[in-house]
């Protein structure tokens, strides 16, 4: 067999492998059986002028899923929060940075949902993608709210609430009432870090572990294992979007905004895909345990 023939054969086999992988995801471009949602072309909440700026920009992904972005005018971190409704409970992931009106903003969203569904009340569970202060600063306000449970942020407390038997190796399911969420432990950025996969929409929420920006790695061995765990979890699953907690990257590849930037008029979209997860996993494997700073197109691996 000639070299050209071998190359053609290898190319054909590679294409066949990709085809099989695609079929494992979904055989037809028919929406893949998940509920669609809307994301903005650009987030608007952070400048250029802060005069009269709202504390949060609220995006209605769909009727049962809301994304809140804190304004850079309130805190330069500009974190994202996620609100998911089930029939029995509503889950809020993270409470933001600094002192804001997050309790009132979330309360208005819940009241609106209850009114549309002819309900009087629903239990609110406040959990966290991880324990850093720019994701937990609003906790105290929610502790004073009726029908609300605020989870502690230690790995033991997180494992106990969601039902992990072997942290961080298990993947567990948490039911909001007709809405199943898969919870995956992903320490490495922070010991209590979790990812949440919403089966209803196919959205994977990854906190500060994967987002368009600087992926700060504080425990390299744990981070490498966590990314591998996410790759394995998502194998064969529909992943509509991977949504993290920040945007620090510009739309220009390999370029980010400096720490402390408030107004980011040319920022990257929030949403990533499974391809970026695979890219991250591949880069970590190539480093073979000796993590170093590496800028990729949509994010930077940043050991601390």
C-alpha positions as CSV (number, residue, x, y, z in Angstrom):
1,X,0.0,0.0,0.0
2,X,1.4,3.4,-1.0
3,X,1.8,6.3,1.4
4,X,-1.0,8.1,-0.3
5,X,-3.3,5.1,-0.1
6,X,-2.5,4.7,3.6
7,X,-3.3,8.4,4.2
8,X,-6.6,8.1,2.3
9,X,-7.5,5.0,4.3
10,X,-6.6,6.7,7.6
11,X,-8.7,9.8,6.6
12,X,-11.7,7.6,5.8
13,X,-11.4,5.8,9.2
14,X,-11.1,9.1,11.0
15,X,-14.2,10.4,9.2
16,X,-16.1,7.3,10.1
17,X,-15.1,7.7,13.8
18,X,-16.5,11.2,13.8
19,X,-19.7,10.1,12.1
20,X,-20.2,7.5,14.8
21,X,-19.5,10.1,17.5
22,X,-22.1,12.4,15.9
23,X,-24.7,9.7,15.8
24,X,-24.1,9.1,19.5
25,X,-25.1,12.7,20.1
26,X,-28.2,12.9,17.9
27,X,-29.1,11.4,14.6
28,X,-31.0,14.4,13.1
29,X,-30.8,18.2,13.4
30,X,-34.1,18.3,15.1
31,X,-33.3,20.1,18.3
32,X,-31.9,16.9,20.0
33,X,-34.9,16.6,22.3
34,X,-33.9,19.5,24.5
35,X,-35.8,22.7,25.2
36,X,-34.2,25.7,23.3
37,X,-33.4,29.0,24.8
38,X,-32.1,32.5,24.0
39,X,-28.8,34.0,24.7
40,X,-28.0,37.7,24.0
41,X,-25.6,38.6,21.2
42,X,-23.9,40.9,23.6
43,X,-24.3,41.6,27.4
44,X,-25.1,45.2,28.0
45,X,-25.0,45.8,31.7
46,X,-21.4,47.1,32.4
47,X,-20.9,50.6,31.0
48,X,-19.4,52.6,29.4
49,X,-21.3,54.8,31.9
50,X,-22.3,53.5,35.3
51,X,-24.8,56.3,36.0
52,X,-28.2,54.8,36.8
53,X,-27.0,51.3,35.7
54,X,-29.0,48.3,36.9
55,X,-27.1,46.0,39.2
56,X,-28.0,42.9,37.1
57,X,-28.9,42.1,33.5
58,X,-31.4,39.3,33.4
59,X,-31.6,37.0,30.4
60,X,-34.7,34.8,30.1
61,X,-33.2,31.7,28.5
62,X,-36.6,30.2,28.5
63,X,-39.6,30.3,30.8
64,X,-38.0,28.1,33.4
65,X,-34.3,29.2,33.2
66,X,-32.9,32.6,33.8
67,X,-29.3,33.9,33.6
68,X,-28.3,36.9,35.6
69,X,-25.2,38.9,35.0
70,X,-23.9,41.2,37.7
71,X,-22.9,44.6,36.4
72,X,-19.2,45.6,36.3
73,X,-20.4,48.8,37.9
74,X,-21.3,46.8,41.0
75,X,-18.2,44.6,40.9
76,X,-15.5,44.2,38.2
77,X,-15.8,40.4,38.4
78,X,-19.2,40.6,36.6
79,X,-20.2,37.1,37.6
80,X,-23.1,35.1,36.2
81,X,-25.8,33.5,38.3
82,X,-28.3,30.9,37.2
83,X,-31.9,30.3,38.2
84,X,-33.6,27.0,37.3
85,X,-37.3,26.2,38.0
86,X,-38.8,22.8,38.6
87,X,-42.3,21.9,39.7
88,X,-41.3,21.6,43.4
89,X,-38.1,23.7,43.8
90,X,-36.2,26.5,42.2
91,X,-32.4,26.4,42.3
92,X,-30.2,29.5,42.4
93,X,-26.5,28.8,41.6
94,X,-24.4,31.5,43.2
95,X,-25.3,34.9,44.7
96,X,-22.8,37.2,43.2
97,X,-20.1,39.6,44.4
98,X,-20.2,42.6,46.7
99,X,-23.4,44.1,48.1
100,X,-26.2,44.2,45.6
101,X,-30.0,43.8,45.4
102,X,-29.7,40.2,44.4
103,X,-32.4,39.0,46.8
104,X,-34.9,41.5,45.4
105,X,-34.0,40.7,41.7
106,X,-34.3,37.0,42.2
107,X,-37.5,37.5,44.3
108,X,-39.1,39.4,41.4
109,X,-38.2,36.6,38.9
110,X,-39.7,34.0,41.2
111,X,-42.8,36.0,41.8
112,X,-43.3,36.4,38.1
113,X,-42.8,32.7,37.5
114,X,-45.3,31.9,40.3
115,X,-47.9,34.3,38.8
116,X,-47.6,32.8,35.3
117,X,-48.1,29.3,36.8
118,X,-50.9,30.2,39.2
119,X,-48.8,29.3,42.2
120,X,-48.4,30.9,45.6
121,X,-44.9,29.8,46.6
122,X,-42.0,27.5,45.8
123,X,-39.0,26.5,47.8
124,X,-35.7,28.2,46.8
125,X,-32.4,26.3,47.1
126,X,-29.3,28.5,47.0
127,X,-26.3,26.5,46.0
128,X,-22.9,27.5,44.6
129,X,-20.6,26.5,41.7
130,X,-17.8,27.0,44.3
131,X,-17.0,28.9,47.5
132,X,-15.1,32.0,46.3
133,X,-16.4,35.3,47.5
134,X,-17.5,36.7,44.1
135,X,-20.0,33.9,44.0
136,X,-21.3,33.8,47.6
137,X,-21.5,37.5,48.7
138,X,-25.3,37.6,48.6
139,X,-25.8,34.5,50.8
140,X,-26.7,36.4,54.0
141,X,-29.6,38.1,52.4
142,X,-31.1,34.8,51.2
143,X,-30.7,33.3,54.7
144,X,-33.4,35.8,55.9
145,X,-35.8,34.9,53.0
146,X,-38.7,32.6,53.7
147,X,-38.9,29.2,52.1
148,X,-35.2,29.4,51.3
149,X,-32.3,27.1,52.1
150,X,-28.7,28.4,51.6
151,X,-26.2,25.6,51.3
152,X,-22.8,25.8,53.1
153,X,-19.8,25.8,50.8
154,X,-17.5,23.1,52.2
155,X,-17.0,20.0,50.1
156,X,-18.5,17.9,52.9
157,X,-21.7,20.1,53.0
158,X,-22.1,20.0,49.3
159,X,-21.5,16.3,49.1
160,X,-24.0,15.7,51.9
161,X,-26.8,17.8,50.4
162,X,-26.6,16.4,46.9
163,X,-26.0,12.8,48.1
164,X,-22.4,12.1,47.0
165,X,-21.1,8.9,48.5
166,X,-17.6,9.1,47.1
167,X,-16.6,12.7,46.6
168,X,-15.4,13.7,44.0
169,X,-15.8,10.5,41.9
170,X,-19.6,10.2,42.0
171,X,-22.1,11.8,39.6
172,X,-25.4,12.4,41.4
173,X,-28.9,13.5,40.3
174,X,-30.8,16.3,42.0
175,X,-34.5,16.6,41.1
176,X,-36.3,20.0,41.2
177,X,-39.6,18.3,40.4
178,X,-39.9,17.0,36.9
179,X,-36.5,18.5,36.1
180,X,-33.4,16.3,36.7
181,X,-30.0,17.9,37.2
182,X,-26.8,16.0,37.1
183,X,-24.2,17.3,39.6
184,X,-20.5,16.5,39.0
185,X,-17.7,17.3,41.5
186,X,-14.9,19.2,39.8
187,X,-12.4,20.4,42.4
188,X,-9.2,22.0,41.2
189,X,-10.1,25.6,40.9
190,X,-11.6,25.4,44.4
191,X,-12.2,22.3,46.6
192,X,-16.0,22.5,46.6
193,X,-16.4,23.2,42.8
194,X,-19.3,21.5,41.0
195,X,-20.7,21.4,37.5
196,X,-24.4,21.1,36.9
197,X,-25.9,19.5,33.7
198,X,-29.5,20.4,33.0
199,X,-31.1,17.5,31.1
200,X,-34.0,19.6,30.1
201,X,-31.9,22.1,28.1
202,X,-28.7,20.3,27.5
203,X,-26.8,23.2,29.2
204,X,-23.7,22.3,31.3
205,X,-22.8,24.9,34.0
206,X,-19.1,24.8,34.8
207,X,-18.5,27.7,37.2
208,X,-15.0,29.0,37.2
209,X,-13.6,25.7,35.9
210,X,-14.3,26.4,32.2
211,X,-15.4,29.8,30.8
212,X,-14.0,32.3,28.2
213,X,-11.2,33.7,30.3
214,X,-8.4,32.9,32.7
215,X,-8.9,29.4,34.2
216,X,-7.2,29.7,37.5
217,X,-5.9,26.3,38.7
218,X,-5.1,26.0,42.4
219,X,-4.8,22.2,42.6
220,X,-3.4,20.9,39.4
221,X,-3.9,17.1,39.9
222,X,-7.5,17.6,41.0
223,X,-8.2,20.0,38.1
224,X,-6.8,17.5,35.5
225,X,-9.0,14.7,36.9
226,X,-12.0,17.0,37.0
227,X,-11.7,18.0,33.4
228,X,-11.3,14.3,32.4
229,X,-14.4,13.6,34.5
230,X,-16.4,16.2,32.6
231,X,-15.2,14.8,29.3
232,X,-16.4,11.3,30.3
233,X,-19.7,12.6,31.7
234,X,-20.5,14.4,28.5
235,X,-19.6,11.6,26.2
236,X,-22.7,10.7,24.1
237,X,-24.8,13.4,25.7
238,X,-26.3,16.4,24.1
239,X,-24.4,19.6,25.2
240,X,-26.2,22.6,23.9
241,X,-24.0,25.1,25.7
242,X,-21.2,25.1,28.3
243,X,-21.8,28.2,30.5
244,X,-19.3,29.4,33.0
245,X,-19.3,32.2,35.5
246,X,-17.3,35.0,33.8
247,X,-16.3,36.5,30.5
248,X,-12.7,37.8,30.5
249,X,-11.8,36.9,26.9
250,X,-12.2,39.3,24.0
251,X,-13.8,38.2,20.7
252,X,-10.3,38.5,19.3
253,X,-8.7,35.1,19.7
254,X,-6.0,34.7,22.3
255,X,-6.6,38.1,23.8
256,X,-8.3,38.9,27.2
257,X,-9.3,41.9,29.2
258,X,-7.1,42.9,32.1
259,X,-8.2,42.2,35.7
260,X,-10.4,45.0,36.9
261,X,-11.9,45.9,33.6
262,X,-15.5,47.2,33.9
263,X,-16.5,47.9,30.4
264,X,-15.9,45.1,27.9
265,X,-17.4,46.2,24.5
266,X,-15.7,43.5,22.5
267,X,-16.0,40.6,24.9
268,X,-16.3,36.9,23.9
269,X,-19.7,35.3,24.0
270,X,-20.5,33.5,27.3
271,X,-21.3,30.2,25.7
272,X,-18.7,27.6,24.9
273,X,-19.2,24.0,23.6
274,X,-18.0,20.5,24.2
275,X,-15.2,21.2,21.7
276,X,-13.6,23.7,24.1
277,X,-13.9,21.1,26.9
278,X,-12.1,18.5,24.7
279,X,-9.4,21.2,23.8
280,X,-8.8,21.9,27.5
281,X,-8.6,18.2,28.3
282,X,-6.1,17.6,25.5
283,X,-3.9,20.6,26.5
284,X,-3.8,19.3,30.1
285,X,-2.8,15.8,29.0
286,X,0.0,17.2,26.8
287,X,1.4,19.0,29.9
288,X,1.7,15.6,31.6
289,X,1.2,16.8,35.1
290,X,3.4,19.9,34.9
291,X,0.9,22.6,34.3
292,X,2.1,25.9,32.8
293,X,0.3,29.0,31.5
294,X,-1.1,28.4,28.1
295,X,-3.2,30.7,26.0
296,X,-5.7,28.9,23.8
297,X,-8.2,30.5,21.4
298,X,-11.0,31.0,23.9
299,X,-9.4,30.7,27.3
300,X,-6.1,30.6,29.1
301,X,-4.9,27.8,31.5
302,X,-3.5,29.8,34.4
303,X,-1.9,27.7,37.3
304,X,-1.7,29.7,40.6
